[in-house]
């Protein structure tokens, strides 16, 4: 290993309370374009919350 791959210990860890954190904005693709989830109506927000994500497996090689 060289100096770039070694993990250096962090001495000054910063802890924030929830009220000190900045909320992040979540965007998603809807009907071909990207929109912030915060701008969705209540029904669309519910649909977004119910989405399931999957991880596609690699296809086996033909022999």
C-alpha positions in Angstrom: 0.0 0.0 0.0 1.0 3.6 -0.5 0.0 6.7 1.4 -3.0 7.2 -0.8 -4.6 3.9 0.1 -4.1 3.9 3.8 -7.0 5.0 5.9 -6.1 7.8 8.3 -7.9 7.9 11.7 -10.3 10.8 12.1 -9.6 12.6 15.4 -12.1 15.4 15.2 -15.5 13.8 14.6 -18.4 16.2 14.1 -21.8 15.2 15.5 -24.9 17.2 14.6 -28.3 17.1 16.2 -31.3 16.6 13.9 -32.3 20.2 14.1 -28.8 21.3 12.9 -28.9 19.2 9.8 -29.8 20.6 6.4 -32.6 18.6 4.7 -31.6 17.1 1.3 -33.8 17.4 -1.7 -34.8 14.1 -3.4 -35.4 14.0 -7.1 -36.8 11.2 -9.2 -37.6 10.5 -12.8 -41.3 10.8 -13.7 -42.7 10.5 -17.2 -39.3 11.1 -18.9 -38.1 14.0 -16.9 -36.7 14.7 -13.4 -38.7 16.4 -10.6 -38.2 16.9 -6.9 -40.4 14.6 -4.8 -41.3 17.6 -2.6 -43.4 19.0 -5.5 -45.5 15.8 -5.8 -49.1 15.8 -4.8 -50.1 13.5 -1.9 -51.0 10.6 -4.2 -47.8 10.7 -6.1 -45.8 10.9 -2.9 -47.6 7.8 -1.7 -46.7 6.0 -5.0 -43.1 7.0 -4.6 -42.9 5.7 -1.1 -44.3 2.3 -2.2 -41.7 1.8 -5.0 -39.5 -1.2 -4.7 -36.0 -1.2 -6.1 -34.3 -4.3 -7.4 -30.8 -5.3 -8.4 -30.5 -7.0 -11.7 -28.4 -10.1 -11.7 -25.9 -10.9 -14.4 -27.0 -13.4 -17.0 -25.2 -16.8 -17.0 -22.7 -17.3 -19.8 -23.9 -19.7 -22.5 -21.6 -22.8 -22.7 
